[in-house]
Amino acid sequence: MRKNLRERLNLEFVDPKNLIDTFQKERFTGFLKTVEWDKNSYLLLLEGQPVKVIEETKEGLKYSDPSSFSFPEKGTLEVYETDDVALVRAMKGFPNPHEEGPMFVMGFGEEFQGSTPFKAMDMDKFLLMAERSFFNGYLLFHTKLRALGIMFLYNGKPVGVFSDNRSGERAINNMRSSLPNSFVTVYLLDPAYIPLILATYRIDKFKEFSLEKEEDFDKLRSKLKTSRESMLLYGETLTQRCSHLFYRGTEVLSLTHDLFGSYPHEEQREPDKVSMYRLFVDPRPQPISVRLTTSVEDIGTVPSDRVSAVKDAFLEEIGPIGKILWNKILGEFGWQEDKIPVDRFDELLIRLSEEIPEESHRREFLRRVRRL
């Protein structure tokens, strides 16, 4: 996962509109960061198009549409160039193994193969190569702005597939309808990491507390090294998170997380909040059977007349900008209008409703289109 600081600009001397026009011509992918006394703001751009604004405040993260965003008149603007996976990561928020399970590591590791259209991947050949070379790592399945799922390989064999708090065949079924228009990015991992990452699926919180003066974070880590327990220690600050995974007292994997990805742990200020989780680690994960297809014919798609009715209702609520939002949202899911899977239809309706500002109109829109 790539995140490079390209330039740092003084907002007093920059015309933001001309800057965005320049990035559109360049088809720039990355984000623009502004820092104010009470918040950090990130304007995400995908191939030159503004797609989302994220505000990072003491109250948490706030996501909004770029049309409502304006740059502050003073301050510093930092321009970061990234890849697709960094934006996918940011759209999910801060990585959290308790909420995401093994998907919390997305973007971490050595990139083995960059973002590739799923249709262009011969999965049978890849899995054969992986088996012959004892490949250790994972495949991340995603659209340009949304993570679909993740598959881990250990010593060349698939050992876990995860998607939206599902695993195994249920995870594959959850992804399958979006795979035809998705991308695959492949990462290498140290094989020692994989059993611990797999163990984060549906973990239970063991203990949560705020740090006190008499017990700092490093002392906690030292205690776990003598406990002979397999544990996850998760720390939170306003702008970063950190994960430390222990196997029987040995700290095997330590990561620092920000909004855009996960990196080998680097020193940061003392966490404000710490959570501990007990891990039940299988040191030799067993291979599983995996069958990924690009066809959605067996799933069933929404009839075209009903898709048109929903689109018309959405445009009626949103106005002229509705066509742009409609295409953008379908792109997030990786769907075409004539191939929207029946089993994900309500998910699309909810996502469309999120673009309607007024609560009463949002409820009425959902009531109206759900009758379809």
C-alpha positions in Angstrom: 0.0 0.0 0.0 1.4 3.3 -1.1 1.1 6.7 0.7 3.6 9.4 -0.4 3.7 13.0 0.6 3.9 14.8 -2.7 3.9 18.4 -1.6 3.0 20.8 1.2 1.3 24.1 0.3 0.3 27.3 2.1 -3.5 27.8 1.7 -3.1 31.6 1.6 -1.3 31.3 -1.8 -3.3 28.5 -3.3 -6.5 28.6 -5.4 -8.2 25.3 -4.4 -10.5 25.2 -7.5 -7.5 25.5 -9.9 -5.7 22.8 -7.8 -8.6 20.4 -8.2 -8.8 21.1 -11.9 -5.1 20.2 -12.2 -5.6 16.9 -10.3 -8.5 16.0 -12.6 -6.4 16.4 -15.6 -3.7 14.3 -14.0 -6.2 11.6 -13.0 -4.6 11.9 -9.5 -5.4 9.3 -6.9 -4.8 10.3 -3.3 -6.0 12.8 -0.7 -5.6 16.4 0.3 -5.2 16.9 4.1 -5.8 20.2 5.9 -5.0 20.7 9.6 -7.1 23.0 11.8 -7.0 23.5 15.6 -10.0 21.3 16.2 -9.9 18.8 13.3 -8.1 17.2 10.4 -9.9 17.1 7.0 -9.2 14.7 4.1 -10.5 15.2 0.6 -10.3 11.9 -1.2 -9.7 11.9 -4.9 -10.0 8.9 -7.2 -8.5 9.3 -10.7 -9.0 13.1 -10.3 -12.5 13.0 -9.0 -13.4 14.1 -5.5 -15.3 11.2 -3.9 -15.5 11.8 -0.2 -14.6 14.1 2.7 -13.5 12.7 6.0 -13.3 15.0 9.1 -11.3 13.7 12.0 -12.3 15.3 15.3 -12.4 14.5 19.0 -15.9 13.1 18.5 -14.7 10.7 15.9 -14.9 10.5 12.1 -17.5 12.3 10.0 -18.0 11.4 6.3 -19.6 13.9 3.9 -20.0 14.6 0.2 -17.3 16.7 -1.5 -19.9 19.2 -2.8 -20.3 20.6 0.7 -16.6 20.9 1.5 -14.6 24.2 1.4 -10.9 24.6 2.2 -10.0 26.9 5.1 -8.5 30.3 4.1 -5.4 29.8 6.1 -3.2 26.8 7.1 -1.3 24.0 5.4 -2.5 21.7 2.7 -0.7 18.4 2.4 -1.0 16.5 -0.9 -0.6 12.7 -0.6 -0.4 10.3 -3.5 -1.8 6.8 -2.8 -3.1 3.6 -4.5 -6.7 2.4 -4.6 -6.3 0.3 -1.4 -5.4 3.3 0.7 -8.7 4.9 -0.3 -10.6 1.6 0.3 -9.0 1.5 3.8 -10.1 5.1 4.5 -13.7 4.5 3.5 -13.9 1.8 6.3 -12.4 4.1 9.0 -9.7 3.2 11.4 -8.6 -0.5 11.3 -10.1 -2.4 14.3 -9.6 -6.2 14.6 -12.6 -6.5 17.0 -14.9 -5.1 14.4 -13.3 -6.3 11.2 -11.6 -9.5 12.2 -8.7 -10.5 9.9 -9.6 -7.8 7.4 -8.0 -5.2 9.7 -4.6 -5.9 8.1 -5.7 -4.9 4.6 -2.9 -3.1 2.8 -0.2 -4.4 5.2 2.6 -6.5 3.8 4.8 -6.5 0.7 2.8 -5.9 -2.5 3.2 -9.0 -4.7 0.8 -7.9 -7.4 -0.9 -4.5 -7.8 -4.6 -3.9 -8.3 -5.7 -6.2 -11.1 -9.2 -6.6 -12.6 -10.7 -9.8 -11.2 -11.8 -10.8 -14.7 -8.1 -10.6 -15.8 -7.0 -13.0 -13.0 -6.8 -16.7 -13.7 -7.5 -17.8 -10.1 -6.8 -21.5 -10.8 -3.3 -20.7 -12.2 -2.6 -18.3 -9.4 -3.6 -20.9 -6.7 -1.5 -23.5 -8.5 1.5 -21.1 -8.5 0.9 -20.3 -4.8 0.9 -24.0 -3.9 4.1 -24.8 -5.8 5.9 -21.8 -4.3 4.5 -22.2 -0.7 3.1 -18.7 -0.9 2.3 -16.9 2.3 0.1 -13.8 2.2 -3.4 -12.8 1.1 -5.6 -11.6 -1.7 -7.7 -8.5 -1.1 -10.8 -8.3 -3.3 -12.1 -4.7 -3.7 -13.8 -2.2 -5.9 -12.2 1.2 -6.3 -13.7 2.4 -3.0 -15.0 -0.6 -1.1 -13.4 -3.7 0.4 -15.3 -6.9 -0.5 -13.3 -9.6 1.2 -9.9 -11.2 1.9 -8.4 -14.6 1.4 -5.3 -15.9 3.3 -2.9 -18.5 2.0 -0.5 -20.3 4.3 2.3 -22.4 2.9 0.6 -22.2 -0.5 -2.9 -23.3 0.6 -6.0 -21.2 1.2 -6.8 -21.2 5.0 -9.4 -18.5 5.4 -11.8 -16.3 3.5 -13.6 -13.4 5.2 -16.1 -10.8 4.2 -18.4 -8.5 6.3 -18.1 -10.7 9.5 -18.6 -13.8 7.5 -16.1 -16.6 6.9 -15.7 -19.6 4.5 -18.5 -20.2 2.0 -20.7 -17.6 3.5 -18.0 -15.0 2.9 -17.5 -16.2 -0.7 -21.3 -16.0 -1.4 -21.3 -12.4 0.1 -18.6 -11.4 -2.4 -19.5 -13.3 -5.4 -22.1 -10.9 -6.9 -19.6 -8.1 -6.9 -16.5 -10.0 -8.1 -17.1 -9.6 -11.9 -16.4 -5.8 -11.6 -13.9 -5.9 -8.8 -10.1 -5.9 -8.4 -7.6 -8.1 -6.7 -4.4 -6.9 -4.9 -2.0 -9.5 -3.6 0.3 -9.1 -0.6 3.1 -11.2 0.9 3.3 -11.8 4.7 5.6 -13.5 7.1 4.1 -17.0 7.6 4.3 -16.5 11.4 1.8 -13.7 11.2 -1.0 -15.6 9.6 -2.2 -17.9 12.4 -2.5 -14.9 14.7 -4.4 -12.8 12.1 -6.8 -15.7 11.5 -7.4 -15.9 15.3 -8.9 -12.3 15.3 -12.1 -13.6 13.7 -14.9 -12.9 16.2 -12.7 -12.2 19.2 -14.2 -11.3 22.5 -13.0 -8.4 24.6 -11.0 -9.6 27.7 -10.4 -6.2 29.3 -10.7 -2.5 28.5 -9.3 0.5 30.4 -7.7 3.9 30.3 -4.0 4.0 31.1 -3.0 5.4 34.4 0.3 6.9 35.4 1.5 3.8 37.3 1.0 1.6 34.3 2.2 2.8 30.9 1.7 1.0 27.6 5.2 -0.5 27.5 4.8 -2.0 30.9 1.6 -3.7 29.7 3.5 -5.1 26.7 6.3 -6.4 29.0 3.7 -8.1 31.2 2.2 -9.9 28.3 5.7 -11.2 27.3 5.9 -13.0 30.6 2.2 -14.2 30.8 2.5 -17.2 28.3 -0.9 -16.1 27.0 -1.9 -15.5 23.3 -3.3 -12.0 23.4 -4.1 -8.9 21.3 -3.3 -5.5 22.8 -5.1 -2.7 20.9 -4.4 0.9 21.7 -6.2 4.1 20.5 -5.2 7.7 20.2 -7.1 10.5 18.4 -5.3 10.0 15.1 -3.7 6.5 15.3 -4.3 3.0 16.5 -1.9 0.2 17.3 -2.2 -3.6 17.4 0.3 -5.9 19.2 -0.3 -9.7 18.8 1.3 -12.1 21.2 1.6 -15.9 20.8 2.3 -17.5 24.2 4.2 -14.5 25.5 6.1 -13.7 22.2 5.2 -10.5 20.5 4.9 -11.7 16.9 3.3 -8.8 15.1 3.1 -5.1 16.0 1.3 -2.6 13.7 0.6 1.1 13.7 -2.7 2.0 11.9 -3.9 5.3 10.6 -6.9 6.1 8.4 -5.1 4.9 5.2 -3.4 1.7 6.2 -1.3 -0.4 8.5 2.5 -0.3 8.9 5.2 -1.9 11.1 4.8 -0.4 14.5 6.4 2.9 15.1 6.6 4.8 18.4 3.6 7.1 19.0 2.3 8.9 22.0 0.7 6.9 24.8 -2.7 5.5 23.9 -5.7 7.1 25.6 -7.6 3.8 25.6 -6.4 0.2 25.6 -8.4 -3.0 24.9 -7.1 -6.6 25.5 -8.4 -9.7 23.7 -7.6 -13.3 24.3 -6.6 -15.2 21.1 -7.2 -18.9 20.4 -4.5 -19.6 17.9 -4.2 -22.6 15.7 -0.5 -22.7 14.9 -1.1 -24.9 11.9 -4.1 -23.6 10.0 -5.9 -26.2 7.9 -6.5 -25.8 4.2 -10.0 -25.0 3.0 -11.7 -25.6 -0.3 -12.3 -22.4 -2.3 -14.3 -21.8 -5.5 -14.5 -18.3 -6.9 -16.5 -17.6 -10.0 -17.2 -14.4 -12.0 -20.7 -15.3 -12.9 -23.8 -13.9 -11.2 -26.3 -15.9 -13.3 -27.0 -18.4 -10.5 -27.6 -15.6 -8.0 -30.3 -13.7 -9.9 -30.4 -10.0 -10.8 -33.0 -7.3 -10.2 -35.3 -6.8 -13.2 -34.5 -3.8 -15.3 -37.9 -2.1 -14.8 -37.4 -2.2 -11.0 -33.9 -0.8 -11.3 -35.3 2.0 -13.5 -38.0 2.8 -11.0 -35.5 3.0 -8.1 -33.2 5.2 -10.2 -36.1 7.6 -11.1 -37.2 7.8 -7.5 -33.6 8.7 -6.5 -33.2 11.3 -9.2 -36.5 12.8 -8.2 -35.2 13.2 -4.6 -31.6 14.4 -5.4 -32.0 16.4 -8.6 -29.5 16.9 -11.5 -26.5 15.7 -9.5 -28.4 12.4 -8.9 -27.0 10.7 -12.1 -23.4 11.3 -11.0 -24.2 9.9 -7.5 -26.1 6.9 -8.9 -23.1 6.0 -11.1 -20.6 6.6 -8.3 -22.6 4.3 -5.9 -22.9 1.5 -8.4 -19.2 1.8 -8.9 -18.6 1.5 -5.1 -20.4 -1.9 -5.3 -18.8 -2.9 -8.5 -22.2 -3.4 -10.3 -23.7 -2.5 -13.6 -27.3 -1.4 -13.9 -28.3 -4.7 -15.6 -26.5 -6.9 -13.1 -27.6 -5.8 -9.6 -27.9 -9.0 -7.5 -31.3 -9.6 -5.9 -29.7 -10.6 -2.6 -28.0 -7.2 -2.2 -30.8 -5.0 -3.5 -31.8 -3.7 -0.1 -28.1 -2.8 0.6 -28.2 -0.6 -2.5 -31.4 1.1 -1.4 -29.9 1.9 2.0 -26.7 3.3 0.4 -28.8 5.5 -1.9 -30.8 6.8 1.0 -27.6 8.0 2.7 -27.2 10.6 0.0 -30.6 12.2 0.9 -30.0 15.0 3.5 -33.3 15.3 5.2 -34.4 12.4 7.5 -38.1 12.5 6.6 -37.3 12.4 2.9 -34.9 9.6 3.5 -37.5 7.5 5.3 -40.1 8.2 2.6 -37.7 7.2 -0.2 -36.9 3.9 1.5 -40.6 3.2 2.1 -41.4 3.9 -1.5 -38.6 1.9 -3.2 -38.8 -1.1 -0.8 -42.3 -1.7 -2.1 -40.6 -2.7 -5.4 
